[in-house]
Amino acid sequence: MGKIAKSRGVSYFIESLWYNNATFSMVLGICSALAITTNLLNALVMGISVTVVLIISSTVISLLRSIIPERVRIITFMLLISTFVIMVDFILKIYLPPVSKALGPYVGLIITNCILMGRAEAFAIKQPPYYSIMDSLGSGIGYTLSIMVLAAVRELLGAGSLFGVQVLGESWAGWGLLMIPSGAFFVLGFYIMLANMIQKRFINRNVD
């Protein structure tokens, strides 16, 4: 693979990781961001699951892009994504049953996650596998980091713990508001605002 192709792949990775971040730039995948970010472990497992499904599905779609009929491409995307989601769900139930139980139906709902369908339609169906992998990897890591930031804030201030380990002491009463979905909206709103402010300053600094 040539240097130009590698450089282009890296640029796709950075763009999907930062400039087109699914959470704070495109505001996608918000349902899971609000539902499962009360615990860092849950957020990490969900992020890894989405990233794995995203990479595999985008790679397969990219490999098949020349033979997928235009009129059934959306249905094809859904069938492929749902197949890989079911596989990931089974793996979690076998190897991480407590986490799988805690995540509940949200692993299955990865099928409806707009990030996966969005990257399949906007990128994978138009680009070769290497570029699709880099784009998916950037999108997946960006999503994972975002929901882990939300989970860290909510778990620390809401329960006084990180990854289930008490760090603020037993006397910490906890901010109960942050442990319910409505509290997650506040954290998400501040996160999006702060991330966009940093992103704009970063862009302006590069332009200058």
C-alpha positions as CSV (number, residue, x, y, z in Angstrom):
1,M,0.0,0.0,0.0
2,G,1.4,3.4,-1.0
3,K,2.2,6.3,1.2
4,I,-0.6,8.3,-0.3
5,A,-3.2,5.6,0.5
6,K,-1.9,5.3,4.1
7,S,-2.0,9.1,4.5
8,R,-5.5,9.3,3.2
9,G,-6.6,6.5,5.5
10,V,-5.1,8.3,8.5
11,S,-6.9,11.5,7.4
12,Y,-10.2,9.6,7.3
13,F,-9.6,8.2,10.7
14,I,-8.9,11.6,12.2
15,E,-11.8,13.2,10.5
16,S,-14.3,10.6,11.8
17,L,-12.7,10.5,15.2
18,W,-12.7,14.3,15.8
19,Y,-14.1,16.6,13.1
20,N,-17.1,14.3,12.4
21,N,-17.4,12.8,15.8
22,A,-20.7,10.8,16.0
23,T,-21.7,12.2,19.4
24,F,-20.7,15.9,19.6
25,S,-20.5,16.8,15.9
26,M,-23.4,14.7,14.3
27,V,-25.3,14.0,17.6
28,L,-25.9,10.3,16.7
29,G,-26.2,7.3,18.9
30,I,-27.7,9.4,21.7
31,C,-30.2,6.7,22.9
32,S,-27.4,4.5,24.2
33,A,-25.4,7.5,25.4
34,L,-28.4,8.4,27.7
35,A,-29.3,4.8,28.7
36,I,-26.2,2.9,29.6
37,T,-23.7,5.6,30.7
38,T,-24.4,5.2,34.5
39,N,-21.5,2.9,34.7
40,L,-18.1,3.0,33.0
41,L,-17.8,-0.7,32.4
42,N,-21.2,-0.7,30.6
43,A,-20.1,2.2,28.5
44,L,-16.8,0.6,27.6
45,V,-18.5,-2.7,26.6
46,M,-21.1,-0.9,24.5
47,G,-18.5,1.2,22.8
48,I,-16.3,-1.8,21.9
49,S,-19.4,-3.7,20.7
50,V,-20.4,-0.8,18.4
51,T,-16.9,-0.4,17.1
52,V,-16.5,-4.1,16.3
53,V,-19.8,-4.3,14.5
54,L,-19.1,-1.0,12.7
55,I,-15.7,-2.2,11.4
56,I,-16.9,-5.6,10.3
57,S,-20.1,-4.4,8.7
58,S,-18.4,-1.5,6.9
59,T,-15.6,-3.8,5.6
60,V,-18.1,-6.4,4.3
61,I,-20.3,-3.7,2.7
62,S,-17.2,-2.1,1.1
63,L,-16.1,-5.5,-0.3
64,L,-19.6,-6.1,-1.7
65,R,-20.2,-2.5,-2.9
66,S,-20.0,-3.4,-6.6
67,I,-22.6,-6.2,-6.4
68,I,-25.1,-4.7,-4.0
69,P,-28.1,-3.5,-6.0
70,E,-28.9,0.2,-5.5
71,R,-32.6,-0.5,-4.9
72,V,-32.0,-2.9,-2.0
73,R,-28.9,-1.4,-0.4
74,I,-30.6,-0.2,2.8
75,I,-32.2,-3.6,3.4
76,T,-28.8,-5.2,2.7
77,F,-27.1,-2.9,5.2
78,M,-29.7,-3.8,7.9
79,L,-29.4,-7.5,7.3
80,L,-25.6,-7.4,7.5
81,I,-25.5,-5.2,10.6
82,S,-28.2,-7.2,12.4
83,T,-26.3,-10.4,11.7
84,F,-23.1,-9.0,13.3
85,V,-25.0,-7.5,16.2
86,I,-26.6,-10.8,17.0
87,M,-23.2,-12.4,17.0
88,V,-21.8,-9.8,19.4
89,D,-24.9,-10.2,21.7
90,F,-24.3,-13.9,21.9
91,I,-20.7,-13.5,22.7
92,L,-21.5,-11.0,25.5
93,K,-24.1,-13.4,27.0
94,I,-21.6,-16.3,27.0
95,Y,-18.4,-14.5,28.2
96,L,-19.8,-11.4,30.1
97,P,-23.3,-12.4,31.4
98,P,-23.4,-9.7,34.2
99,V,-22.6,-6.9,31.7
100,S,-24.9,-8.4,29.1
101,K,-27.7,-8.4,31.7
102,A,-26.9,-4.8,32.7
103,L,-27.0,-3.6,29.1
104,G,-30.3,-5.3,28.6
105,P,-31.9,-4.7,25.2
106,Y,-29.5,-1.9,24.2
107,V,-26.9,-4.3,22.6
108,G,-29.7,-5.6,20.3
109,L,-30.6,-2.0,19.5
110,I,-27.2,-1.4,18.0
111,I,-29.0,-2.5,14.9
112,T,-30.9,0.8,14.9
113,N,-27.9,2.9,15.8
114,C,-27.7,5.7,13.3
115,I,-23.9,5.6,13.3
116,L,-23.7,2.2,11.7
117,M,-26.3,2.9,9.0
118,G,-24.8,6.4,8.5
119,R,-21.3,5.2,7.9
120,A,-22.5,2.4,5.6
121,E,-24.5,4.7,3.4
122,A,-22.2,7.7,3.5
123,F,-18.8,6.0,3.3
124,A,-18.5,2.2,3.1
125,I,-20.6,1.7,0.0
126,K,-18.4,4.2,-1.9
127,Q,-14.9,3.5,-0.7
128,P,-12.5,0.5,-0.7
129,P,-12.0,-1.7,2.4
130,Y,-8.9,0.0,3.9
131,Y,-10.5,3.4,3.9
132,S,-13.7,2.0,5.3
133,I,-11.9,0.3,8.1
134,M,-10.0,3.5,9.0
135,D,-13.3,5.5,8.9
136,S,-15.1,2.9,11.0
137,L,-12.3,2.7,13.5
138,G,-12.3,6.5,14.0
139,S,-16.0,6.6,14.3
140,G,-16.1,3.7,16.8
141,I,-13.3,5.1,19.0
142,G,-14.8,8.5,18.9
143,Y,-18.2,7.1,20.0
144,T,-16.6,5.0,22.7
145,L,-14.5,7.8,24.2
146,S,-17.6,10.1,24.2
147,I,-19.9,7.7,26.1
148,M,-17.0,6.9,28.5
149,V,-16.6,10.6,29.3
150,L,-20.4,10.8,30.0
151,A,-20.3,7.6,32.1
152,A,-17.3,8.8,34.1
153,V,-19.0,12.0,35.1
154,R,-22.3,10.3,35.8
155,E,-20.9,7.4,37.8
156,L,-18.4,9.5,39.7
157,L,-20.8,12.3,40.8
158,G,-23.9,10.1,40.9
159,A,-22.5,7.1,42.8
160,G,-19.0,8.2,43.8
161,S,-17.4,5.3,42.0
162,L,-15.5,4.4,38.8
163,F,-15.8,1.0,37.2
164,G,-17.8,0.1,40.3
165,V,-15.0,0.9,42.7
166,Q,-15.9,3.5,45.3
167,V,-13.4,6.5,45.0
168,L,-15.2,9.3,46.8
169,G,-15.8,7.4,50.0
170,E,-18.8,5.8,51.6
171,S,-20.0,9.1,52.9
172,W,-20.6,10.5,49.4
173,A,-24.4,10.9,49.1
174,G,-24.3,11.1,45.3
175,W,-26.2,13.3,42.9
176,G,-29.2,11.2,42.2
177,L,-30.2,13.3,39.3
178,L,-27.2,12.2,37.2
179,M,-28.3,8.5,37.5
180,I,-31.6,9.0,35.7
181,P,-32.1,9.7,31.9
182,S,-33.1,13.4,32.5
183,G,-29.8,14.0,34.3
184,A,-28.0,12.4,31.4
185,F,-29.4,15.1,29.1
186,F,-27.6,17.8,31.2
187,V,-24.3,16.0,31.1
188,L,-24.7,15.3,27.4
189,G,-25.6,19.0,26.7
190,F,-22.5,20.3,28.6
191,Y,-20.3,17.7,26.9
192,I,-21.5,18.7,23.4
193,M,-21.1,22.4,24.1
194,L,-17.6,21.9,25.6
195,A,-16.4,19.6,22.8
196,N,-17.6,21.9,20.1
197,M,-15.9,24.9,21.7
198,I,-12.6,23.0,21.8
199,Q,-13.1,21.8,18.2
200,K,-13.8,25.3,16.9
201,R,-10.7,26.7,18.7
202,F,-8.6,23.8,17.2
203,I,-9.9,24.5,13.7
204,N,-9.3,28.2,14.0
205,R,-5.8,27.6,15.3
206,N,-5.0,25.4,12.3
207,V,-6.4,28.0,9.9
208,D,-4.3,30.8,11.5
